[in-house]
Amino acid sequence: MQRLLIHGVNAFLLVVILIGIPAITSARFGSLQLSSAPKAHRLILWGLAVSAVGNVIVAAGLVKGRKERALGWRWALTFVALFAVEFFYFNGYFSFDWLKKSLLWVGNRV
């Protein structure tokens, strides 16, 4: 039952952080964007960081079972990895232009 709760809470957090925050912070009026992209990125980074810390706290002390602890650590590592990807993308260390070009190439072939 604890594993189901851990999966449910973390899945909800992922949806809120990766879908909800960008949807809420992207206010548009026609083709004019009224919201700021840095604010959305900051909220996403904070959400991922808080989720990772919460999972570390749960894995380190709140759950008793070995499987539940391992699950908590896996979720913590997932949030840390997503944090790193978002951080490096936002700061321009890497981009997804290769993915865009690949998808456009596939789209032209179909």
MODELLER restraints for C-alpha pairs under 7 A, 6 or more apart:
rsr = mdl.restraints
at = mdl.atoms
rsr.add(forms.Gaussian(group=physical.xy_distance, feature=features.Distance(at['CA:2:A'], at['CA:68:A']), mean=6.99, stdev=0.5))
rsr.add(forms.Gaussian(group=physical.xy_distance, feature=features.Distance(at['CA:3:A'], at['CA:68:A']), mean=5.88, stdev=0.5))
rsr.add(forms.Gaussian(group=physical.xy_distance, feature=features.Distance(at['CA:17:A'], at['CA:44:A']), mean=5.80, stdev=0.5))
rsr.add(forms.Gaussian(group=physical.xy_distance, feature=features.Distance(at['CA:17:A'], at['CA:47:A']), mean=6.15, stdev=0.5))
rsr.add(forms.Gaussian(group=physical.xy_distance, feature=features.Distance(at['CA:21:A'], at['CA:40:A']), mean=6.71, stdev=0.5))
rsr.add(forms.Gaussian(group=physical.xy_distance, feature=features.Distance(at['CA:21:A'], at['CA:44:A']), mean=6.80, stdev=0.5))
rsr.add(forms.Gaussian(group=physical.xy_distance, feature=features.Distance(at['CA:22:A'], at['CA:40:A']), mean=6.14, stdev=0.5))
rsr.add(forms.Gaussian(group=physical.xy_distance, feature=features.Distance(at['CA:25:A'], at['CA:35:A']), mean=6.11, stdev=0.5))
rsr.add(forms.Gaussian(group=physical.xy_distance, feature=features.Distance(at['CA:25:A'], at['CA:40:A']), mean=5.90, stdev=0.5))
rsr.add(forms.Gaussian(group=physical.xy_distance, feature=features.Distance(at['CA:26:A'], at['CA:35:A']), mean=5.63, stdev=0.5))
rsr.add(forms.Gaussian(group=physical.xy_distance, feature=features.Distance(at['CA:27:A'], at['CA:33:A']), mean=6.15, stdev=0.5))
rsr.add(forms.Gaussian(group=physical.xy_distance, feature=features.Distance(at['CA:27:A'], at['CA:34:A']), mean=5.37, stdev=0.5))
rsr.add(forms.Gaussian(group=physical.xy_distance, feature=features.Distance(at['CA:27:A'], at['CA:35:A']), mean=5.36, stdev=0.5))
rsr.add(forms.Gaussian(group=physical.xy_distance, feature=features.Distance(at['CA:28:A'], at['CA:34:A']), mean=5.39, stdev=0.5))
rsr.add(forms.Gaussian(group=physical.xy_distance, feature=features.Distance(at['CA:45:A'], at['CA:83:A']), mean=6.04, stdev=0.5))
rsr.add(forms.Gaussian(group=physical.xy_distance, feature=features.Distance(at['CA:48:A'], at['CA:79:A']), mean=5.63, stdev=0.5))
rsr.add(forms.Gaussian(group=physical.xy_distance, feature=features.Distance(at['CA:48:A'], at['CA:83:A']), mean=5.75, stdev=0.5))
rsr.add(forms.Gaussian(group=physical.xy_distance, feature=features.Distance(at['CA:49:A'], at['CA:83:A']), mean=6.80, stdev=0.5))
rsr.add(forms.Gaussian(group=physical.xy_distance, feature=features.Distance(at['CA:51:A'], at['CA:79:A']), mean=6.71, stdev=0.5))
rsr.add(forms.Gaussian(group=physical.xy_distance, feature=features.Distance(at['CA:52:A'], at['CA:76:A']), mean=4.51, stdev=0.5))
rsr.add(forms.Gaussian(group=physical.xy_distance, feature=features.Distance(at['CA:52:A'], at['CA:79:A']), mean=5.23, stdev=0.5))
rsr.add(forms.Gaussian(group=physical.xy_distance, feature=features.Distance(at['CA:52:A'], at['CA:80:A']), mean=6.09, stdev=0.5))
rsr.add(forms.Gaussian(group=physical.xy_distance, feature=features.Distance(at['CA:55:A'], at['CA:72:A']), mean=5.41, stdev=0.5))
rsr.add(forms.Gaussian(group=physical.xy_distance, feature=features.Distance(at['CA:55:A'], at['CA:73:A']), mean=6.74, stdev=0.5))
rsr.add(forms.Gaussian(group=physical.xy_distance, feature=features.Distance(at['CA:55:A'], at['CA:75:A']), mean=6.58, stdev=0.5))
rsr.add(forms.Gaussian(group=physical.xy_distance, feature=features.Distance(at['CA:55:A'], at['CA:76:A']), mean=5.14, stdev=0.5))
rsr.add(forms.Gaussian(group=physical.xy_distance, feature=features.Distance(at['CA:56:A'], at['CA:72:A']), mean=6.72, stdev=0.5))
rsr.add(forms.Gaussian(group=physical.xy_distance, feature=features.Distance(at['CA:56:A'], at['CA:73:A']), mean=6.34, stdev=0.5))
rsr.add(forms.Gaussian(group=physical.xy_distance, feature=features.Distance(at['CA:56:A'], at['CA:76:A']), mean=5.97, stdev=0.5))
rsr.add(forms.Gaussian(group=physical.xy_distance, feature=features.Distance(at['CA:58:A'], at['CA:72:A']), mean=6.51, stdev=0.5))
rsr.add(forms.Gaussian(group=physical.xy_distance, feature=features.Distance(at['CA:59:A'], at['CA:69:A']), mean=4.54, stdev=0.5))
rsr.add(forms.Gaussian(group=physical.xy_distance, feature=features.Distance(at['CA:59:A'], at['CA:72:A']), mean=4.74, stdev=0.5))
rsr.add(forms.Gaussian(group=physical.xy_distance, feature=features.Distance(at['CA:59:A'], at['CA:73:A']), mean=5.87, stdev=0.5))
rsr.add(forms.Gaussian(group=physical.xy_distance, feature=features.Distance(at['CA:63:A'], at['CA:69:A']), mean=6.34, stdev=0.5))
rsr.add(forms.Gaussian(group=physical.xy_distance, feature=features.Distance(at['CA:88:A'], at['CA:94:A']), mean=6.36, stdev=0.5))
rsr.add(forms.Gaussian(group=physical.xy_distance, feature=features.Distance(at['CA:89:A'], at['CA:95:A']), mean=5.94, stdev=0.5))
